[in-house]
């Protein structure tokens, strides 16, 4: 009796034990810890109040240049590589202890997968042994038949809903992660391109001059040195960004493909299993139960992997927010979008100011010593028939110590110098002598305009270099990711996790009730046949009795 009548309920009891394991483990490990914002606001970007965790030992303002433990409170998880002590290293994707601690949050799911695989496999083995070895007796219960059919329908619907949730969640999660990644890559590419633009301006400044007047040799030597550093920083940033983005894209594409295949396969098996159970294809049901046993195990493992990915994403979002508050400290987050190193940015900013100031001096020397002096034809190298009002000199935006300087009266700034000087350009003869009133020839004017453009370019990139130096650029990038992209990543990763859990639990129950309903349906049919045969035998006995009584009466008469 145990073999034939109670084994499906043993399967159900085994599954209920697995569910209790999941529930108990959820009390020990919080899989979905809320993203923490600054305690001053009390709300996250979605308008929901998040739990404010007590400040950890790293909550104090870090000393500049010190190492800041990011998301230290959130990442305090048990570390299996360190005797299950709490991990205190903060967010750091290069630390194996961080990965061990965050991976331990998914350990309950991996444990459930192992229990399900071994426990349900043992039950299937016992079922096979009882099918071939035990003497079977048939007992039909209308209540068991009705309940098994109802539960079969309910859990089939739950599995279908789980597949739909998984499909919708993975699509939105993939789009959210792709947009966030594209934004990071675009910001890194913009930084690298601007560094190259600064390098190009330096190269142009080294080569241009006015009336054979060029930058001093020591300044040209400094330009060569800073050019090398700028190109190295730009190439390093671009290479690291491409490498990291390619790795993340490959991971996201692999996860999306696995989720799509899983959703489609589970949906198909749910439909086939339900259909085979309803129409009594018991051997096909057994085949699907065996396949589903393995697939449920894989689904639980995938659910654990995705939970790990969710926790890493959430940790990264918290780390970004904390880094935005203290950008001067050295952190593990520097590897995602590293700031230009302080030494290079400071030197580049100093050289842009120096070269800009020197180029302004080159132009002003030509204006003061050549253009604004009425040379006689006795000085052929200086004479081109200068005449008319004197040209205004170019405003130098820096003092001799390279501090900011305000333009004075009679000076033109870098914004409109070329337009103002255009009025002082003369027309020249074939010999290069002015034939109209003016202070500069077209050749001189073009050279001066080129110098002004280079000077303006270097001066224009000064604020950008300051932003690189104090990490303002990176802080703005991470701040936008936290507020614009992290809420979607958190929301849709939860959708995927819920979808995987619904599929796992729904399909688990479906497997069990496939077997239960198949048994009840088979026993119902056999009981009905037995009753039909019993009815025919009883009717035949009554007819025989009547015939016997009739013959007996005739004999007596």
Order of alpha helices (4+ residues) and beta strands (2+ residues): alpha-beta-beta-alpha-alpha-alpha-alpha-alpha-alpha-beta-beta-alpha-alpha-alpha-alpha-alpha
